[in-house]
Every structure is written in C-alpha cells, then in structure tokens.
Amino acid sequence: MIFDDDAHYAEMVYEICATEGYTVEKHPDGGRALELIRAARPRLVLLDVMMPGMDGMSICRALKGDPRLAALHVVVASAKAFPEDAEAARASGATEFMDKTHAGSRLRPLLQRLLGAAAPAAAPAPAADRPPAFQVRVWGAHGGPGVSPENPTSCVSLHFGDRLVILDAGTGLEGLCALPAPAHKEIWLLLTHYHPSHIAGLGRLGTAFGPDYTLNIAGPADGRRPLDKVLAGALSATQGRTAAKLKLFTITESTFGVLPDVQARMLFCFHPGAALGFRLTHQGRSLVYCPDNEIETVSEERIATDFAEKLSLFVRSADVLIHDAAYTQSQTPPDAGRRGHSSCEAAVDLARREGVRRLLLFHSSPGFPAPAQAGVLDGIRRKLKEDGSSLVVECAAPGMRIAV
C-alpha cells in the first residue's frame, strides 16, 4: 500500500510494483491510513514523510505499536534524504528509508529483498490471455473545420458491459446516439475541451436519452466558456433542455470514480485554452485519451518544463493510448498548425518509450493526409518490427472497435 500526496511519484511506484507482479494500491494522503492498513493487512507499506492527514513517521510509529501489525514492512520515503531523516525513520520503526530521487533504480531490488519475487498467480497474465475488461468504439477521429460527414469529429465510447462512458461529443456522437440506449440508466460524457470539433454533436443529446436516464457531463474549468453556457448553446434547438436528467461537473487535474469500479484521472494537456486528457482504468486495464496535445520539444529557443515528465507518467503502461497525430514530420505545417498538436512520429516515440501496448493515431486534420494515406504508417511499423518493439500502431477511424 502506497500513501503519498505526490501523484506522479505515487503513480511511478504503483506502476513498478504492478509490473513486478505485486498487488498494489495507492492513496493520496494519510488521513485514513491506519484504518485502511488494519483492514487490508498488506505485507508492505510505503509512506511519504510529509503529506496531508497524518505524516509518515506518525503512521509508522502507530503501526509498530500495534502487536498485530508490528511485523509489517514499512518503508518511509522522502525527497529530503538527509541523514537526520533516515535516522528519524529508523527510530520510528521503519524497515527502510528510501531516497525518492533514486526510487526508480532502488525500488525493485528493495521489493524483492523484503517480499521475495511475486507469486506467479499474482502477476498479470499476458493481455492476449486475459478476457477483455471493456470495449472501445471510435465514432469520429478527425479535427479542424470543414470536416465532411464521411469524416466525423472526435467521439469515442467505452462500454463496461451495459454501462456507457463517452469521450467528447463531436459529430461522431450522431452515430453513437443512433444505437439503442444502453440498459444502464446512468451515462457519463467526458469533454476534453470546448472546440467545435469536440462539441458539435452535443445537440443530439436533446433526443437521444429518455427521462429515466441521468446524463453526467464533465468538462474542464474554462473561465472564458463555462460548461453550463457551452451546453445551453449546444442545446439551443431544444431550449437548452434534454429529456434526460442532467448533472454537470467542472473538473481540473484530479482523480475521481466515474463508475464504482472505473477510475478517471485527468491531465491538462499542452494545447491552447483549457484542454484535458483522460486516463480511465477498470480491472487493471487502462485507456488514455489525449486527442489534442503537443508533445513538448526542447530547443535553444524553448526550455523544458515539467510537462514532459507529467505526460510520461500519465500514459505509462497504458493498454491503449489515443493520441493527437495531426500531421507527420514530413508535412512540416507552419508553427500555427503545430501549436497544441503533435506529429504521429512524436506520438509513436512517446508510446514506445513508456511501454504502451497499442497506439491509435488521432485527430488527422484537413489539408494533411492521415499517416496511412501519407505512407508514413508502413515505415513506422517496419521500424518497430526491426527494433523488436511489440507496440501496435493504427490510425483511428470511425467504426473501429477494440477490446481492452
């Protein structure tokens, strides 16, 4: 069990533990740590020194003072790796003190030394050998103005049995709404941002779902365009109303439960205005959706920020990554065309580097042929095969279905 308020560090530790085959869960503070640890009886607890609720040293002392938990391995971690901090951790009863800045290289041998290798039954089976956790359908994958009805704009649906989560409401939403309504009466619509290519299909919601449905609509906090006004404008043909009951949620970078067993995490993307990416996780499988995002590059004129690291952690080990690929490197659009968007080559490099299993190249733009049409995709696949990479790369297209 991990208790740490540094979301990016906690995610890195989580991914390392899960990759090694251990059962792991993480919590953002120490508020309920003692209660959760006593209920779960884990073999090892990793505690941040300073976090909201209850600090790591206090939790460690309380655990070691409980005879039922005294044998539990406790690792206290801090980015302040001064000798005094290590001594304080040991005085509190910690099994080990770990310098956070070296966790990437030291955590695996530490886990194996304290716990031994994970039991084979605990390790996740290869993806091909496990039944799918959810289904994905692409309804629209194009971006920009002037897109034809044959090339609908951003909309992807996730089906968790009879439960439905929709990502964006471009013109592709028309096709989704033509299907029979799902049996489960609560539907989620997650909007990345309010560009026309991502909300042009919202008007279809006015007639898609009956009064016995609840439609939860979540979109980013944008001071220029509040979500309620965006929705009222889109539903103007129905006087701003739908038959379904509406619940609106303004969201920022955070984590919340979309469904009882489906977690959504958000990241503000590198794109003009307020634009989010989503990571949805269910039964240990994850899909990341970043349809409008520029993968940051560094040059003499442009210094690095922490966004590249945040993005890497956000997509790391995803089963499916749907990412902006508005152009190819050979197409070299002007700066205005690149601003807030990525090349397909940059998306492939990111996915390969972070251990993504499957990449869908998304958001092809008018004026720039899709990678498959431009002959780039075949070259990318050849290079991946030559390098021994297992990454699967495809161009997102309406009608595509994926089992995750």
Secondary structure, DSSP 8 states (H G I E B T S, - for coil): -EE-S-HHHHHHHHHHHHHTT----EESSSTTHHHHHHHH--SEEEEESS-SSS-HHHHHHHHHTSTTTTTSEEEEEES---HHHHHHHHHTT-SEEEEGGGHHHHHHHHHHHHH-S--GGGS---GGGS--S-EEEEEE-B-SSS--TTS-BSEEEEEETTEEEEE--STTHHHHHTS---SSSEEEEE-S---HHHHTTGGGHHHHS-TT-EEEEEEE--TTS-HHHHHHHHTGGGTT--SSEEEEEEE-S-EEEEETTEEEEEEE-SSSSS-EEEEEEETTEEEEEESS------BTTB---SHHHHHHHHHTT-SEEEEE--B-GGG---HHHHTT--BHHHHHHHHHHTT-SEEEEE-B-TTS--TTTTTHHHHHHHHHHHTT---EEEE--TT-EEE-
